[in-house]
Amino acid sequence: MLPFKLVYHERYDLNVGPHVFPSQKFRLIHEMLLREGIATPQDFLRPDPASDEDILRVHTPDWVHKLKTGALTAGEVMLLEVPYSPELVEAVWLAAGGTILAARSALGDGFGSNLSGGFHHAYPGHGEGFCAIHDVAVAIRKLQADGLVKKAIVVDTDVHHGNGTAAIFRNDPTVFTISIHQENNYPAHKPPSSIDLNMADRADDDEYLGVLIPAVQQALDEFRPDILFYVGGADPYCEDQLGGLALTKEGLKQRDRQIFEEARSRGIPVATTLAGGYARRVEDTVRIHVNTILAAKEAAE
């Protein structure tokens, strides 16, 4: 048994067919956690889709209507970079519900982990870069609306800048955003986060952690959030097809564990989402994501 809950739904698969985004990874993570005895069936919570009311705390009525009715323009589908389907819409509504559930769970247990989510390129009025709905933003607004938290911090370790996150919370003093990413990579336009850590091509474990950990420590001490949302990117991995950094699996797990320990030592609950990950071998991406759960287990114990 894990000392915290995992959130998973078999409909997390975005149903994108042959694509660089390995949409089967959510199922494979779930299977590996069970197969290796890291988690038992009792460790899993099953989310409901986020309500439209909660989605509309972040997204425009026009964008929500287009997604629900399939009325996206060709340009909007191009920007989204994944084929539109009703299954895609179901998956992202479930992912948002899953991140809400993981966050609620974290407030009780200290940790909560959604096996999907981290769709940080979604803007209020459009989708980008495989991201249609910004689940983390929806979860933050839901927790704030319910009076469960006042202040939240987002630590985004995807290899790509969290442009949607930065845009949504740009003028909001209640949400602090940190993005560590490869500077010379997608997206071209990077709105400012509270802290942007721009990494040079092929930055390695030591260089990356040497920048990230002190920035997180300072932000936690100065901002004092009620909850930390962790966007755990698998794509800074050295063999990622869409990344250009040079981190090892061991370095990525150390990254996760150190951030979780920093939050834990300050009594800050952590809700994790699993973002990015386009390794040539999908099992490498799955292993990196499973290691995030293991890092949380080690920090919690």
C-alpha positions in Angstrom: 0.0 0.0 0.0 1.1 3.5 -0.8 0.9 6.3 1.9 -1.2 8.4 -0.6 -3.6 7.9 -3.4 -3.1 7.5 -7.2 -5.8 8.7 -9.6 -6.4 6.8 -12.8 -9.2 6.1 -15.4 -9.0 3.7 -18.3 -10.4 6.5 -20.5 -7.3 8.7 -20.0 -6.1 7.5 -23.4 -6.4 10.5 -25.8 -7.2 8.1 -28.7 -4.8 9.9 -31.1 -3.7 6.8 -33.0 -0.2 6.5 -34.4 1.4 9.7 -33.1 4.5 11.0 -31.3 2.3 11.4 -28.2 2.2 7.9 -26.7 -1.4 8.1 -25.5 -1.3 4.5 -24.4 1.3 5.5 -21.7 -1.4 6.1 -19.1 -2.5 2.5 -19.2 1.1 1.3 -19.3 2.0 3.3 -16.2 -1.0 1.9 -14.3 0.0 -1.6 -15.4 3.7 -1.2 -14.4 2.7 0.2 -10.9 0.6 -2.9 -10.3 2.9 -5.4 -11.9 5.9 -4.3 -9.9 4.0 -4.2 -6.6 4.5 -0.5 -6.2 0.8 0.0 -5.9 -2.2 -2.2 -5.2 -5.7 -1.8 -6.7 -6.8 -0.2 -3.4 -4.3 2.6 -3.9 -6.2 4.0 -6.9 -9.1 6.5 -7.0 -11.3 6.7 -10.1 -12.1 10.3 -11.1 -15.3 11.8 -12.5 -15.0 14.2 -15.4 -14.6 17.8 -14.2 -17.9 19.7 -14.4 -18.4 22.2 -17.2 -18.7 24.8 -14.4 -15.2 24.0 -13.2 -13.7 24.0 -16.7 -15.3 27.4 -17.3 -13.4 28.8 -14.3 -10.4 28.8 -16.7 -11.6 28.3 -20.2 -13.9 30.5 -22.4 -17.5 29.4 -23.1 -16.6 29.5 -26.9 -13.7 27.1 -26.5 -15.6 24.7 -24.3 -18.5 24.7 -26.8 -16.2 24.0 -29.7 -14.6 21.1 -27.9 -17.9 19.6 -26.8 -19.5 19.9 -30.3 -16.5 19.2 -32.5 -16.7 22.7 -34.0 -13.0 23.4 -34.1 -11.6 25.2 -37.2 -8.8 23.5 -39.2 -6.4 26.1 -37.7 -7.5 25.3 -34.2 -6.8 21.5 -34.8 -3.4 22.4 -36.3 -2.5 24.4 -33.2 -3.7 21.5 -31.0 -1.5 19.1 -33.0 -3.6 16.1 -32.1 -6.6 14.8 -34.1 -9.9 15.8 -32.6 -12.2 13.1 -31.4 -15.0 12.7 -28.8 -12.6 10.4 -26.9 -10.0 13.2 -26.7 -12.6 15.5 -25.1 -13.7 12.8 -22.6 -10.0 12.2 -21.7 -9.2 15.8 -21.0 -12.3 16.4 -19.0 -11.4 13.2 -17.0 -7.8 14.4 -16.6 -9.0 17.7 -15.1 -11.3 15.8 -12.8 -8.3 13.6 -11.9 -6.1 16.5 -11.1 -8.9 18.0 -8.9 -9.2 14.7 -7.1 -5.4 14.3 -6.7 -5.2 17.8 -5.2 -8.0 17.1 -2.7 -6.3 13.9 -1.8 -3.0 15.7 -1.3 -4.6 18.1 1.1 -5.5 15.2 3.3 -2.5 12.8 2.8 0.4 15.2 1.9 0.6 13.7 -1.6 -1.8 12.9 -4.4 -0.8 11.7 -7.9 -2.8 11.9 -11.1 -1.5 9.5 -13.7 -2.6 12.0 -16.4 -2.7 15.8 -16.6 -0.1 18.4 -16.8 -1.6 19.8 -20.0 0.3 23.1 -19.6 0.1 24.5 -23.2 -3.7 25.0 -23.1 -4.9 28.6 -23.0 -8.3 29.9 -21.9 -9.6 30.2 -25.5 -7.6 27.6 -27.5 -5.5 24.5 -27.3 -1.8 24.1 -28.2 0.8 21.4 -28.3 -1.3 18.3 -27.4 -3.1 20.3 -24.7 -6.9 21.1 -24.9 -7.8 21.8 -21.3 -5.5 23.1 -18.6 -6.2 20.6 -15.8 -3.8 22.1 -13.3 -5.4 25.6 -13.7 -8.9 24.1 -13.4 -7.8 22.3 -10.2 -6.3 25.5 -8.7 -9.4 27.5 -9.4 -11.7 24.8 -8.0 -9.7 24.5 -4.8 -9.7 28.3 -4.4 -13.5 28.5 -5.2 -14.2 25.8 -2.5 -12.1 27.8 0.0 -9.6 24.9 0.4 -6.5 26.9 -0.6 -5.6 30.5 -1.0 -2.2 30.3 -2.7 -0.8 27.7 -5.0 2.6 27.2 -6.7 3.1 25.3 -10.0 6.5 23.7 -10.5 6.7 22.7 -14.2 9.6 20.4 -15.2 8.4 19.6 -18.8 11.2 20.2 -21.3 8.8 22.7 -23.0 7.9 26.1 -21.4 4.6 26.2 -19.6 3.1 28.9 -21.8 -0.5 28.3 -21.0 0.2 28.3 -17.3 2.2 31.5 -17.5 -0.6 33.2 -19.5 -3.5 32.1 -17.3 -1.8 33.2 -14.0 0.2 36.1 -15.3 -1.4 38.8 -13.2 -2.5 36.7 -10.3 -0.7 37.2 -7.0 -2.3 34.0 -5.6 -0.5 31.7 -8.0 3.3 31.4 -8.4 4.6 29.7 -11.5 8.1 28.1 -12.1 9.0 26.7 -15.5 12.3 25.0 -16.1 12.7 24.2 -19.8 15.0 24.0 -22.8 15.2 27.6 -24.1 15.6 26.7 -27.7 12.5 24.6 -28.0 8.7 24.8 -28.4 6.8 27.1 -27.9 8.2 30.0 -29.9 6.3 32.6 -27.7 7.0 32.1 -24.0 4.9 34.5 -21.8 6.7 35.2 -18.5 6.2 32.8 -15.6 7.0 34.1 -12.1 10.3 32.3 -12.6 11.6 31.0 -15.9 14.7 28.8 -15.8 15.9 28.7 -19.4 18.3 25.7 -19.9 20.8 25.5 -22.7 20.8 22.6 -25.1 22.1 19.3 -23.7 22.2 20.5 -20.1 22.9 17.6 -17.9 21.7 16.4 -14.4 24.0 18.5 -12.4 23.5 21.7 -14.3 19.7 21.2 -14.3 19.4 20.4 -10.6 21.9 23.1 -9.6 19.5 25.7 -11.1 16.1 24.1 -10.2 16.4 23.2 -6.5 17.6 26.6 -5.2 14.9 28.4 -7.2 12.2 26.0 -5.7 13.6 26.4 -2.2 13.5 30.2 -2.4 10.0 30.3 -3.9 8.6 28.0 -1.2 10.2 30.1 1.5 9.1 33.4 0.2 5.7 32.6 -1.3 4.5 30.0 1.3 1.9 28.3 -0.8 -0.9 26.1 0.5 -0.3 23.5 -2.1 2.3 22.6 -4.8 1.2 21.3 -8.2 4.1 19.4 -9.8 4.1 19.0 -13.5 6.5 16.1 -13.8 8.0 16.1 -17.3 9.6 12.9 -18.7 10.9 14.8 -21.7 14.1 16.3 -20.4 15.4 12.7 -20.8 18.5 12.4 -23.0 16.7 10.2 -25.5 13.5 12.2 -25.9 12.4 12.8 -29.5 11.0 16.3 -28.7 13.5 17.4 -26.2 17.2 18.5 -26.4 18.3 18.2 -22.8 20.6 15.4 -21.5 19.1 14.2 -18.2 19.4 10.6 -17.1 16.6 8.5 -15.6 18.4 8.7 -12.3 18.7 12.5 -12.6 15.0 12.9 -13.3 14.1 10.7 -10.3 16.4 12.8 -8.1 14.8 15.9 -9.4 11.3 14.6 -8.4 12.4 13.4 -5.0 14.3 16.6 -4.1 11.3 18.8 -4.9 9.0 16.5 -3.0 11.3 16.6 0.0 11.5 20.4 -0.1 7.7 20.6 0.0 7.4 17.9 2.6 9.9 19.6 5.0 7.8 22.7 4.9 4.5 20.9 5.3 3.3 21.8 1.8 1.0 19.1 0.2 2.0 18.1 -3.4 -0.3 17.1 -6.3 1.6 15.5 -9.1 0.7 15.3 -12.8 2.7 13.4 -15.4 3.6 15.5 -18.4 5.6 15.1 -21.6 7.6 12.1 -22.6 8.4 11.1 -26.1 11.3 8.7 -25.7 12.0 6.5 -28.7 11.2 3.5 -26.5 7.8 4.1 -24.8 8.9 1.9 -21.9 11.6 4.6 -21.0 8.9 7.2 -20.7 6.7 4.9 -18.6 9.6 4.1 -16.3 10.4 7.8 -15.8 6.8 8.4 -14.8 6.7 5.4 -12.5 9.8 6.8 -10.9 8.0 10.0 -10.1 5.5 7.9 -8.0 8.4 6.1 -6.4 10.1 9.4 -5.6 6.8 10.6 -3.9 6.6 7.3 -1.9 10.2 7.7 -0.7 9.6 11.4 0.3 6.4 10.5 2.0 8.1 7.7 4.0 
